Amino acid sequence: MPVIHRKNHSTLHSNPSTKATPYTRKVRCRLFLYAATLLALFGISLFVTHCRLPKKEHEKLLQLSNDLIAYELTDNSLNLHYTMVHPEAFALSSRYELDPAQVSLPVYTEDTVAVTAAAYSSFMTQLSEIDVHKLSKHDAWIYRIMEHSLSSSLREVTMPFYGEPLSPSSGEQTSLLILFAEYRIRSCEDAERYLGTLSCVGDYFDGLLLYEQEKAAAGLFMSDAAVSKVIAQCDTLCTKEQLEQGSHFLQITFRSRLQALLDEGLCTETEMEQYLARNDAILTELVAPAYARLADGLFLLKGSGTNSQGLCHYEEGRRYYETRLASLTGSSRTPEEIMTLLTENFASDYDELIQIASALTEAFSDSTQALLTAPELLNAYSPEEMLNDLRARITADFPAVPDTVSYEIKPVDDALSPYTSPAFYMVPAIDDYRNNSIYINYGNEPDSLALYTTLAHEGYPGHLYQSVYHLNDMNADSFMPLEGILSYGGYAEGWATYVEDLSYTYAAQLMQESCTQLPDSGAYALLCDFYRIDRRIQLCLYSMLDVSIHYYGMTFEETSAMLSAYGISDTDVINSIYEYIVEEPVNYLKYYLGYLEIVSLKDAAKEVWGDAYSDMRFHTFFLSAGPAPFSMLREALPSFAP
């Protein structure tokens, strides 16, 4: 479904003015709604070109890619809406009867798992019938990515109840509302489709509840702690009181979009009032009761969870974790190799942080006060000014994107603030990538340095920039896109973490240019370096815990002891960290392991390209290659010419 890129924030060495939270997740763009499979949409973005020769094998690959698009978009109006504005331009409407006017959401049934497994098996069979040796170089690249993706999908289908569509921090109960709040309405027809899709939420949630009931029967239901959070969310996200007062954000956002239509003369006042009345009725009579039914159904399942610890405590849990680890991160490293890599980087960064702390002590008479002051040195800048500053600073080392790209920075609604990430970016439709949205959760009380680096992660040169570059490149080369259907979290989130790390240098430059508090210009870089390394240590520590909890079976008591050793002793914070990692396996690794894989790939590029290496060349290579397993990206280095 649509994808959202979320920003995670966590605090090890938290300053007193910062709200400590383990939820360091980033929301990357098109919001992910569980499709009919209720399994993650596995793999990577696929782009199939119209190559010249050899035609026969290329046409087979193109046909298969179109079949995959149709499979993921059929019977899923939100998926279709967020994937493309004009499906007719891709010949999908006529070929696969993808009619935007026909609204529906995927509903899980008892035979969904078997049907899904058969579909992916069929796709794999069709792929095997293509002679990869007769494909062009580019098509062979796409073939390998598709093979890797479908193989991962098939492995996960064999373990259908290990996924969790109702996760307390990223589940459908919250994600679905964001999708409707961001739903573009540019005509009366769009308003009709919006209302029609909204009316499908009841059946969709009923299917989710059936899935959870089958999970419980299989002994794989979530813990009581997790289900209690989900029930509480369902009880507060769409209430009768909010709807009667007209204060629910789906009422407010729908009215604002209709007002825009009215102002442009695209609808009448009578039509607007009729749409508003229908929206209120659907929310009151269908959506709110759907949340209530879901909460009641989950309450009845409470107590059926058999495991409140890591995945390895389930019979097939360790195998599922390994499969999920590979598919979400795009890394071919084993858990043992990953743990070694994480341990080495943690030790290296920790030593560097100690050295920076020592340098700060020498540079400042009160280094603690300097560190407390530094995050607020950019208070004079608005989010828009910060993003414009970032956009200007990256030009020397990052390839250009169209100047006509626009974005809007929006606050997360107060009702969703407790349940969403510090920030997230919604990936636009593939044929409407010039219009972008970044959401900031001000309920997390970000300081100005955190806001600046968050905007680098979500905007320039992070998710927004990466998406615009890729979609612009795709359209320019007449690709047939499968973007948004399959994606590697490690590729996208690793990139956003990589550029977020770079943005601390940009922040220091801006501080030096605009602040007068510190006479020594090098002091700004030193302060920002402290927060940069501290951030890496946080992500690394939580990534180590992820592997330890889900693969090696680390207990809560062992986790508490480990966190206490690194300065986190608050029981509530430790409990939140542990529960979050249990509920969101591999999430931290998408960010940090993805980041480490990019750093490793960059080192390999320096070795392969020698004197011809430049940051501009590496960034162009990575962005142009598009989402792919890191092993394939490494293999492609020798043949890349900017």
C-alpha positions in Angstrom: 0.0 0.0 0.0 1.1 3.6 0.3 4.4 4.1 2.1 5.3 6.3 5.0 8.9 7.0 6.0 9.1 7.5 9.8 11.8 9.2 11.8 12.8 7.5 15.0 14.2 9.4 17.9 15.8 8.0 21.0 17.8 9.3 23.9 20.8 7.9 25.7 22.5 11.0 26.9 19.4 13.0 27.1 19.5 16.6 28.2 16.9 17.7 30.8 14.9 19.8 28.3 14.4 16.9 25.9 11.6 14.4 26.3 13.2 11.0 26.5 11.7 8.4 24.2 12.8 5.2 22.6 10.7 5.6 19.6 13.4 6.5 17.1 11.4 5.5 14.0 11.3 7.3 10.7 8.4 7.4 8.5 9.2 7.3 4.9 6.6 7.9 2.7 3.6 6.3 1.1 1.7 4.9 4.0 1.8 1.1 4.2 -1.6 -0.4 4.4 -1.6 -4.2 4.8 -2.8 -5.6 1.4 -5.0 -8.6 1.0 -2.2 -10.7 2.3 -1.9 -8.8 5.6 1.8 -9.5 5.1 4.3 -6.8 4.3 4.8 -5.8 0.7 8.1 -7.4 0.3 11.1 -6.6 -1.8 12.2 -3.6 -3.8 11.0 -1.1 -6.2 11.0 -2.4 -9.7 11.4 -0.4 -12.9 11.2 -2.1 -16.3 12.4 -0.2 -19.3 11.3 -0.5 -22.9 14.5 -2.0 -24.2 15.2 -2.7 -27.9 16.6 -6.2 -27.9 15.9 -9.0 -27.4 12.2 -8.3 -27.6 10.7 -11.6 -26.6 12.3 -12.0 -23.2 11.9 -8.3 -22.4 8.2 -8.6 -23.2 7.9 -11.5 -20.8 9.5 -9.5 -18.0 7.4 -6.4 -18.8 4.2 -8.6 -18.7 5.2 -10.1 -15.4 5.9 -6.6 -13.9 2.5 -5.4 -15.1 0.9 -8.5 -13.5 2.5 -7.7 -10.2 1.3 -4.1 -10.4 -2.2 -5.3 -11.1 -2.1 -7.9 -8.3 -1.2 -5.3 -5.7 -3.6 -2.6 -6.9 -6.7 -4.6 -7.7 -9.4 -4.4 -5.0 -7.4 -1.8 -3.1 -8.5 1.7 -3.8 -6.1 3.4 -1.4 -3.2 1.5 -2.9 -4.2 2.6 -6.4 -4.9 6.2 -5.3 -1.5 6.7 -3.7 0.4 4.8 -6.4 -0.7 6.8 -9.4 -2.9 9.7 -10.2 -3.6 8.7 -13.8 -3.5 4.8 -14.1 -4.8 5.1 -17.6 -1.5 6.6 -18.6 0.2 3.3 -17.8 -2.4 1.3 -19.8 -3.3 -0.5 -16.6 -6.9 0.7 -16.5 -7.8 -0.9 -19.8 -5.6 -4.0 -19.5 -6.5 -5.0 -15.9 -9.8 -3.1 -15.4 -8.3 -1.0 -12.7 -11.2 1.5 -12.4 -10.5 4.3 -9.9 -14.3 4.7 -9.6 -14.7 1.3 -8.1 -13.8 1.6 -4.5 -12.7 -1.2 -2.2 -10.3 -2.2 0.5 -8.7 -5.7 0.8 -10.6 -7.9 3.3 -8.8 -10.8 4.9 -10.6 -14.1 4.7 -9.9 -17.7 5.7 -8.4 -18.6 2.4 -6.3 -15.4 1.9 -3.0 -17.1 3.0 -3.4 -20.0 0.5 -4.4 -17.6 -2.3 -1.5 -15.4 -1.6 1.0 -18.3 -1.5 -0.4 -19.6 -4.8 -0.1 -16.1 -6.4 3.5 -15.6 -5.4 4.4 -19.2 -6.5 2.8 -18.5 -9.9 4.8 -15.3 -10.3 8.0 -17.2 -9.4 7.2 -19.8 -12.0 6.7 -17.2 -14.6 9.9 -15.5 -13.7 11.8 -18.9 -14.0 10.5 -19.3 -17.6 12.4 -16.1 -18.7 15.9 -16.8 -20.0 18.0 -14.3 -18.1 20.9 -14.7 -20.5 18.8 -13.3 -23.3 17.9 -10.1 -21.4 19.6 -6.7 -21.8 21.9 -5.7 -19.0 19.3 -3.5 -17.4 16.5 -6.1 -17.7 18.9 -8.7 -16.2 19.4 -6.4 -13.2 15.6 -6.1 -12.8 15.2 -9.9 -13.1 17.6 -10.5 -10.3 15.9 -8.0 -8.0 12.5 -9.5 -8.8 13.8 -13.0 -8.1 15.2 -11.9 -4.8 12.0 -10.1 -3.9 9.6 -13.0 -4.8 11.8 -15.5 -3.0 11.6 -13.4 0.2 7.8 -13.2 -0.3 7.4 -16.9 -0.6 9.5 -17.6 2.5 7.4 -15.2 4.5 4.1 -16.6 3.2 5.0 -19.9 4.8 4.9 -18.2 8.2 1.7 -16.1 7.8 0.9 -15.3 11.4 4.2 -13.9 12.5 3.5 -10.4 11.0 1.6 -7.9 13.0 -0.7 -5.4 11.1 -1.9 -3.9 14.4 1.4 -3.0 16.0 0.9 -0.3 18.7 3.4 2.1 17.1 2.8 1.6 13.3 -0.4 -0.4 12.9 -3.3 0.0 10.6 -5.4 1.6 13.4 -3.3 4.7 13.1 -1.8 4.5 9.6 -5.2 4.2 8.0 -6.3 7.5 9.4 -3.2 9.3 8.1 -3.9 7.9 4.6 -7.4 9.4 4.7 -6.2 12.7 6.1 -3.7 13.0 3.3 -6.0 11.7 0.5 -5.8 14.2 -2.4 -9.2 15.6 -3.4 -8.9 17.7 -6.6 -12.4 17.1 -8.0 -15.9 16.0 -7.0 -15.0 12.6 -8.4 -12.1 12.4 -5.9 -14.5 13.3 -3.1 -16.9 10.5 -4.1 -14.1 8.0 -4.2 -12.8 9.2 -0.8 -16.2 8.7 0.8 -16.7 5.4 -0.9 -13.4 4.1 0.3 -14.0 5.4 3.8 -17.2 3.4 3.9 -15.1 0.2 3.4 -13.2 0.6 6.7 -15.7 -1.6 8.6 -15.2 -4.6 6.4 -11.4 -4.0 6.4 -11.2 -3.9 10.2 -13.4 -7.0 10.4 -10.9 -8.8 8.3 -8.0 -7.6 10.5 -9.9 -9.0 13.5 -10.3 -12.4 11.8 -6.6 -12.4 11.1 -5.9 -11.7 14.8 -8.2 -14.5 15.8 -6.4 -16.9 13.6 -3.1 -15.7 15.0 -4.4 -16.4 18.5 -5.5 -19.9 17.5 -2.0 -20.5 16.1 -0.5 -19.4 19.4 1.1 -16.3 17.9 -1.1 -13.5 19.3 0.5 -10.3 20.6 1.3 -9.8 24.3 -1.2 -8.4 26.8 1.0 -5.2 27.0 0.8 -4.7 23.2 -2.9 -5.5 22.8 -3.8 -3.1 25.7 -2.1 -0.3 23.8 -4.0 -1.1 20.6 -7.3 -1.2 22.4 -6.6 2.1 24.0 -5.8 3.6 20.6 -9.0 2.2 19.1 -11.0 3.7 22.0 -9.6 7.2 21.5 -8.8 7.6 17.7 -12.4 8.0 16.6 -14.9 8.8 19.4 -18.5 9.7 19.4 -17.7 12.9 21.3 -15.2 14.1 18.8 -17.6 13.5 15.9 -20.5 15.2 17.6 -18.3 18.3 18.2 -17.0 18.2 14.6 -13.5 18.2 16.0 -12.2 14.9 14.6 -9.3 15.6 12.2 -10.9 13.6 9.4 -13.8 16.1 9.6 -11.5 19.1 9.7 -9.2 17.9 6.9 -12.1 16.9 4.7 -13.7 20.3 5.1 -10.4 22.1 4.2 -10.0 20.1 1.0 -13.6 20.7 0.0 -13.2 24.4 0.7 -10.2 24.4 -1.7 -12.5 22.9 -4.4 -15.2 25.5 -3.7 -12.6 28.3 -3.9 -11.5 27.0 -7.3 -15.0 26.8 -8.5 -14.8 23.0 -8.8 -17.9 22.3 -6.6 -20.9 24.3 -5.4 -21.7 25.2 -1.8 -24.6 22.7 -2.0 -22.4 19.9 -3.1 -19.9 20.8 -0.4 -22.5 20.6 2.4 -23.8 17.3 1.0 -20.3 15.8 1.0 -19.7 17.1 4.6 -23.0 15.5 5.8 -22.1 12.2 4.1 -18.6 12.3 5.7 -20.1 12.8 9.2 -22.6 10.0 8.6 -19.9 7.5 7.5 -17.6 8.4 10.3 -20.4 8.2 12.9 -22.3 5.1 11.6 -19.4 3.1 10.0 -15.9 4.1 11.1 -16.4 4.7 14.8 -18.4 1.5 15.2 -15.6 -0.4 13.3 -13.0 0.9 15.8 -15.3 -0.1 18.7 -15.8 -3.7 17.2 -12.1 -4.0 16.7 -11.4 -3.0 20.3 -14.0 -5.3 21.6 -12.8 -8.2 19.6 -9.2 -7.7 20.7 -10.3 -7.4 24.3 -11.8 -10.9 24.0 -8.4 -12.2 22.7 -6.5 -10.6 25.5 -4.6 -13.3 27.5 -4.2 -15.6 24.5 -0.7 -14.3 23.7 1.9 -16.9 24.7 5.0 -14.8 24.4 6.0 -11.3 25.6 9.6 -11.7 24.5 11.5 -11.9 21.2 10.6 -13.9 18.1 13.0 -16.7 18.8 10.7 -17.9 21.6 8.3 -19.0 19.0 8.8 -22.3 17.2 9.6 -20.8 13.8 10.5 -17.4 15.2 14.2 -17.4 14.6 13.7 -18.4 11.0 11.1 -15.7 10.5 13.4 -13.1 12.0 16.3 -14.1 9.6 13.9 -13.9 6.7 12.5 -10.6 7.8 15.9 -9.2 8.5 17.1 -10.0 4.9 13.9 -8.8 3.2 13.6 -5.5 5.1 17.2 -4.4 5.2 18.5 -5.8 1.9 21.6 -7.0 3.7 23.0 -10.5 3.0 24.8 -10.6 6.4 23.9 -13.3 8.9 22.7 -12.3 12.4 26.1 -13.3 13.7 27.9 -11.2 11.2 25.6 -8.3 11.9 26.1 -8.5 15.6 29.9 -8.4 15.1 29.6 -5.4 12.8 27.3 -3.6 15.4 29.6 -4.4 18.3 32.7 -3.0 16.4 30.9 0.2 15.4 29.5 0.7 18.9 33.0 0.4 20.4 34.5 2.8 17.8 31.8 5.4 18.2 31.8 5.2 22.0 35.6 5.8 22.0 35.1 8.8 19.7 32.4 10.2 21.9 34.7 10.1 24.9 37.3 11.9 22.9 34.8 14.6 21.9 33.7 15.0 25.5 37.3 15.5 26.5 37.8 18.1 23.8 34.6 19.9 24.9 35.9 20.0 28.5 39.0 21.8 27.3 37.1 24.1 25.0 34.4 25.3 27.5 34.6 26.3 31.1 31.2 24.6 31.4 30.9 21.9 28.8 27.6 20.6 30.2 26.0 24.0 29.8 27.4 24.3 26.3 25.8 20.9 25.3 22.5 22.0 26.8 22.6 25.2 24.8 23.7 23.9 21.5 20.4 22.2 20.4 18.6 25.6 20.6 21.1 27.6 18.6 18.9 27.4 15.5 15.7 28.6 17.1 15.5 31.6 14.8 14.9 29.4 11.8 11.5 28.0 10.8 11.2 24.5 9.4 10.8 25.9 5.9 13.9 28.0 6.3 15.8 25.0 7.6 14.8 22.9 4.6 15.7 25.6 2.2 19.1 25.8 3.8 19.7 22.1 3.5 18.6 22.2 -0.1 21.2 24.8 -0.9 24.1 23.2 1.1 23.9 19.8 -0.7 24.4 21.1 -4.2 28.2 20.4 -4.3 27.9 16.7 -3.4 24.5 15.6 -4.5 23.0 15.5 -8.1 20.3 18.0 -8.9 16.6 17.5 -8.8 13.9 19.6 -10.5 13.5 23.1 -9.1 9.8 22.9 -9.6 9.4 20.4 -6.7 7.2 21.7 -3.9 6.6 20.5 -0.4 4.4 21.3 2.6 5.4 20.9 6.2 2.4 19.9 8.3 1.9 19.3 12.0 0.7 15.9 13.1 -2.8 16.2 14.5 -3.0 16.3 18.3 -5.2 13.1 18.3 -2.5 11.2 16.5 0.5 12.7 18.2 0.9 10.1 21.0 0.9 7.3 18.5 3.0 8.5 15.6 6.7 9.1 15.0 8.6 12.4 15.6 8.2 13.0 11.8 7.3 11.2 8.6 7.3 11.8 4.8 4.6 10.4 2.5 5.9 9.3 -0.8 3.9 10.9 -3.6 2.2 9.1 -6.5 4.7 8.1 -9.2 3.1 10.6 -11.7 2.7 13.4 -9.1 6.1 13.5 -7.4 6.4 17.2 -7.6 4.0 17.7 -4.7 5.2 16.4 -1.3 4.2 16.4 2.3 6.3 16.2 5.5 4.6 15.8 8.9 6.3 17.0 12.1 5.1 15.6 15.4 5.5 18.7 17.7 4.2 16.6 20.6 7.7 15.1 20.7 9.0 18.6 21.5 11.9 18.6 19.1 14.7 21.1 19.8 16.0 23.1 16.8 19.0 20.9 16.1 16.8 17.8 16.2 14.3 19.5 13.9 17.1 20.4 11.4 18.5 16.9 11.2 15.0 15.5 11.1 14.2 17.6 8.1 17.4 16.4 6.5 16.2 12.8 7.1 12.7 13.4 5.8 13.4 16.2 3.2 16.7 17.2 1.7 18.8 15.2 1.0 16.7 12.4 2.7 13.4 10.7 1.7 11.8 13.6 -0.2 15.0 14.2 -2.3 15.6 10.5 -2.8 12.0 9.9 -3.9 11.9 12.9 -6.3 15.3 12.0 -7.8 14.2 8.4 -8.4 10.7 9.2 -9.7 12.0 12.0 -11.9 14.7 9.6 -13.3 12.1 6.9 -13.8 9.8 9.2 -15.7 12.6 10.7 -17.8 13.7 7.2 -19.0 10.1 6.0 -19.7 10.3 3.3 -17.1 7.2 1.2 -16.3 7.1 1.5 -12.5 6.4 -0.9 -9.8 7.6 1.6 -7.2 5.5 1.5 -4.0 4.6 -2.1 -4.6 7.9 -3.6 -3.4 10.7 -1.8 -1.4 13.8 -2.4 0.6 13.5 -0.5 3.9 17.3 -0.7 4.4 17.9 1.1 1.1 15.6 4.0 1.9 16.0 4.3 5.6 19.7 3.6 5.4 20.0 6.5 3.0 18.0 8.8 5.2 20.1 7.9 8.3 23.3 8.4 6.2 22.3 11.9 5.1 21.0 12.7 8.6 24.4 11.9 9.9 25.9 14.3 7.3 23.4 17.0 8.2 25.1 17.6 11.6 28.0 19.1 9.6 25.6 21.4 7.8 24.0 22.4 11.1 27.4 23.4 12.4 28.0 25.5 9.3 24.7 27.3 9.7 25.4 27.9 13.4 28.8 29.3 12.7 27.4 31.6 10.0 24.4 32.9 12.0 25.2 32.6 15.7 27.5 34.8 17.9 27.4 32.9 21.1 30.7 31.1 20.6 33.9 33.0 19.6 35.7 29.9 18.5 34.1 28.8 15.1 35.3 25.2 15.6 33.2 24.9 18.8 30.0 24.6 16.8 31.4 21.6 14.9 32.6 20.0 18.1 29.2 20.4 19.7 27.3 19.0 16.7 29.8 16.1 16.4 28.9 15.1 20.0 25.2 14.9 19.1 26.0 13.2 15.8 28.0 10.4 17.4 25.5 10.1 20.3 22.8 9.6 17.7 24.7 6.8 16.0 25.4 5.1 19.4 21.7 5.2 20.2 20.7 3.5 16.9 23.5 1.0 17.2 22.6 0.1 20.8 19.0 -0.5 19.9 20.0 -2.4 16.8 22.2 -4.7 19.0 19.2 -5.2 21.3 17.0 -6.1 18.3 19.3 -8.9 17.3 19.8 -9.9 20.9 16.1 -10.0 21.8 14.7 -11.6 18.7 17.6 -13.9 17.6 19.5 -14.7 20.8 16.6 -14.5 23.3 17.7 -11.7 25.6 15.3 -11.3 28.5 13.9 -8.1 29.9 16.2 -8.4 32.9 19.2 -8.8 30.7 18.1 -5.9 28.6 17.6 -3.7 31.7 21.1 -4.6 32.9 22.6 -3.7 29.5 20.8 -0.4 29.3 21.7 0.5 32.8 25.4 0.0 32.0 25.0 2.7 29.4 23.3 5.2 31.6 19.6 4.4 31.0 18.2 3.4 34.5 14.7 4.7 34.4 12.4 1.7 34.7 9.6 3.1 32.6 12.0 4.1 29.8 13.7 0.6 29.8 10.3 -1.0 29.7 9.2 1.2 26.8 12.4 0.4 24.9 12.1 -3.3 25.4 8.4 -3.4 24.5 9.0 -1.3 21.4 11.7 -3.6 20.1 9.6 -6.7 20.8 6.7 -5.2 18.9 8.7 -3.8 16.0 11.4 -6.5 15.0 14.1 -5.3 12.6 12.8 -1.7 12.6 16.0 -0.2 14.1 18.1 -2.3 11.8 16.4 -0.9 8.7 17.9 2.4 9.7 21.3 1.6 11.3 22.3 -1.5 9.4 21.1 0.2 6.2 23.4 3.1 7.1 26.4 0.8 7.8 25.8 -1.0 4.5 25.9 2.4 2.7 29.1 3.4 4.5 30.6 0.0 3.6 29.5 0.5 0.0 31.1 3.9 0.0 34.4 2.5 1.2 34.2 -0.1 -1.6 33.5 2.7 -4.2 36.6 4.5 -3.1 38.7 1.4 -3.5 37.2 0.5 -6.9 37.2 4.0 -8.4 40.4 5.2 -6.9 41.3 8.8 -7.9 38.0 9.0 -9.9 36.0 8.8 -6.7 34.0 11.7 -5.4 31.0 12.0 -3.1 29.0 13.4 -6.0 29.8 10.2 -8.1 28.9 7.9 -5.2 25.6 9.6 -4.4 24.7 9.6 -8.1 25.5 5.9 -8.3 23.4 5.0 -5.3 20.4 7.1 -6.3 20.5 6.0 -9.9 20.8 2.3 -9.1 17.5 2.4 -7.2 16.4 0.0 -4.4 18.3 -3.3 -4.6 20.1 -5.7 -2.2 23.4 -4.2 -1.1 25.3 -7.2 -2.5 24.0 -6.3 -6.0 24.9 -2.7 -5.5 28.4 -3.7 -4.6 28.7 -5.8 -7.7 27.6 -2.9 -9.9 30.3 -0.5 -8.7 33.0 -1.3 -11.3 30.6 -0.7 -14.3 29.1 2.6 -13.1 30.0 5.7 -15.2 28.6 9.0 -14.1 
